[in-house]
Amino acid sequence: MVIDLLREGVQLMLVGMGVVFSLLGLMVLSVKGMSRFAALFPETELTVSAPSSMQGSEGTDAPVIAAITASIHAHRTGVGRTE
């Protein structure tokens, strides 16, 4: 009786491990296939430029820059965080 339960347990374990292994293998194959498919369509290069108000000393809005800097500093130091 105990031997039968152990045999069923081992059988169930092997079936479960086989299912997991086969699904993981299928996932690896599908990811490799998708990467090969995506390689057929190369990305175009995007260029990012700063907004015109931030490029030169003319037209920069000092209070806005100061507010952004202060908010980043407050976030990094944890000001106003409630725990």
C-alpha positions in Angstrom: 0.0 0.0 0.0 2.7 2.5 0.9 4.8 1.3 -2.1 1.8 2.0 -4.4 1.4 5.5 -3.0 5.1 6.2 -3.5 5.0 4.8 -7.0 2.1 7.0 -7.9 3.8 10.0 -6.3 7.0 9.4 -8.3 4.9 8.9 -11.5 3.0 12.2 -10.9 6.3 14.0 -10.2 7.9 12.7 -13.4 4.8 13.6 -15.5 4.7 17.1 -13.9 8.5 17.7 -14.5 8.1 16.4 -18.1 5.3 18.9 -18.8 7.2 21.8 -17.3 10.3 20.9 -19.2 8.5 20.6 -22.5 6.7 23.9 -22.0 9.9 25.7 -21.1 11.5 24.2 -24.2 8.6 25.4 -26.3 9.0 28.8 -24.8 12.7 28.9 -25.7 12.0 27.9 -29.2 9.3 30.5 -29.6 11.5 33.3 -28.3 14.3 32.3 -30.6 11.8 32.3 -33.5 10.4 35.7 -32.6 14.0 37.1 -32.4 14.8 35.8 -35.8 11.5 37.2 -37.2 12.2 40.6 -35.5 15.7 40.7 -37.1 14.1 40.8 -40.5 12.7 44.3 -39.7 15.6 46.4 -38.5 14.8 49.4 -36.3 15.3 52.9 -37.6 17.5 55.2 -35.5 15.7 57.8 -33.5 17.4 61.1 -32.7 16.4 62.8 -29.5 17.1 66.5 -29.0 16.6 68.7 -26.1 13.6 71.1 -26.3 14.5 74.5 -27.8 14.0 76.2 -24.4 16.8 74.1 -22.9 19.4 74.3 -25.7 20.9 77.6 -25.1 21.2 80.3 -22.4 18.6 82.4 -24.3 15.1 81.5 -23.4 15.8 79.2 -20.5 13.2 79.5 -17.8 15.3 79.6 -14.6 12.3 79.2 -12.1 11.1 76.0 -14.0 14.6 74.5 -13.9 15.0 75.3 -10.2 11.6 73.7 -9.5 12.5 70.6 -11.4 15.9 70.4 -9.7 14.3 70.8 -6.2 11.7 68.2 -6.9 14.3 65.6 -8.0 16.4 66.4 -4.9 13.3 66.0 -2.7 12.4 62.7 -4.3 15.9 61.3 -3.9 16.3 62.3 -0.3 12.8 61.1 0.6 11.3 64.4 1.7 7.6 64.0 2.4 7.7 60.2 2.4 5.3 58.7 5.0 6.1 55.2 6.2 
